[in-house]
Amino acid sequence: MGTPEVLARAGNIVVPCVLALRAQGFAVSMKVINEREEWKAEKPDLVLRAEDPLGLLGLASLRKRRGRRWRATDDEIDAFFREFYPDIAPGDIPAH
């Protein structure tokens, strides 16, 4: 099978993320507000906002995969906490 390809969050992913968003039909923009970058990806029916292009691409992927019903259900949230935070008692799981 060979060695798996590894991608990591680093400076060299910014441009490919913007290119991938544009390939999906998004107009991408950035402005600095209070010394922080605010990135935006827009289509006529969807606006995504994030701190960086990787965040935008993650949101675009989430929306593409889950559609308008992208929010997690109560059961999905409970399953998430059981898998990733098994030491949290069910009564201590944050309200959702």
C-alpha positions in Angstrom: 0.0 0.0 0.0 2.9 2.4 0.6 3.3 5.4 2.8 0.2 7.5 3.3 0.2 11.1 2.1 0.2 13.5 5.1 -1.3 17.0 5.0 -0.9 19.3 8.0 -2.0 22.8 8.9 0.9 24.9 7.7 1.5 28.0 5.7 1.6 26.1 2.4 -2.1 25.2 2.6 -3.5 28.7 2.4 -3.3 29.2 -1.4 -4.5 25.7 -2.2 -7.5 26.2 0.1 -8.4 29.5 -1.7 -8.1 27.8 -5.0 -10.3 24.9 -3.9 -13.0 27.3 -2.7 -12.9 29.2 -6.0 -13.1 25.9 -7.9 -16.4 25.2 -5.9 -17.7 28.6 -7.1 -17.0 30.7 -4.1 -15.8 34.3 -4.3 -13.2 34.6 -1.6 -12.2 37.8 0.2 -10.2 38.9 3.3 -10.1 42.0 5.3 -8.4 43.0 8.5 -10.6 44.0 11.5 -9.0 45.0 14.7 -5.6 43.6 13.5 -7.2 40.2 12.8 -7.9 38.7 9.4 -11.5 37.9 8.6 -11.9 35.6 5.6 -15.2 35.2 3.7 -16.3 32.8 1.0 -19.6 33.7 -0.8 -22.0 32.2 -3.2 -25.4 33.8 -4.0 -27.1 31.5 -1.5 -24.3 30.9 1.1 -21.8 33.0 3.1 -19.0 31.4 5.1 -16.8 33.3 7.6 -13.6 32.0 9.3 -10.2 33.1 10.6 -8.4 31.5 7.7 -8.9 29.8 4.3 -8.6 26.3 5.9 -11.5 27.2 8.2 -13.5 28.3 5.2 -12.8 25.1 3.3 -13.8 23.1 6.4 -17.1 25.0 6.5 -17.7 24.5 2.8 -17.0 20.8 3.2 -19.4 20.5 6.1 -22.1 22.3 4.2 -21.6 20.2 1.1 -21.6 17.0 3.1 -24.5 17.7 5.4 -26.5 20.3 3.5 -28.8 22.8 5.1 -29.2 20.5 8.0 -25.5 20.7 8.9 -26.2 21.0 12.7 -25.6 18.0 14.8 -28.6 16.3 16.4 -28.7 15.7 20.1 -27.9 12.0 19.5 -24.9 12.9 17.4 -23.6 15.3 20.1 -24.1 12.6 22.7 -22.2 10.1 20.6 -19.4 12.6 20.0 -18.9 13.1 23.7 -19.0 9.3 24.4 -16.3 8.7 21.8 -14.0 11.6 22.4 -14.6 12.6 26.1 -15.6 9.3 27.7 -14.7 10.5 31.2 -17.4 13.1 31.1 -20.5 11.9 32.9 -23.7 12.1 30.8 -25.1 14.7 33.2 -22.0 16.9 32.7 -22.2 17.0 28.9 -22.8 20.7 27.9 -26.3 21.6 27.0 -27.1 21.4 23.3 
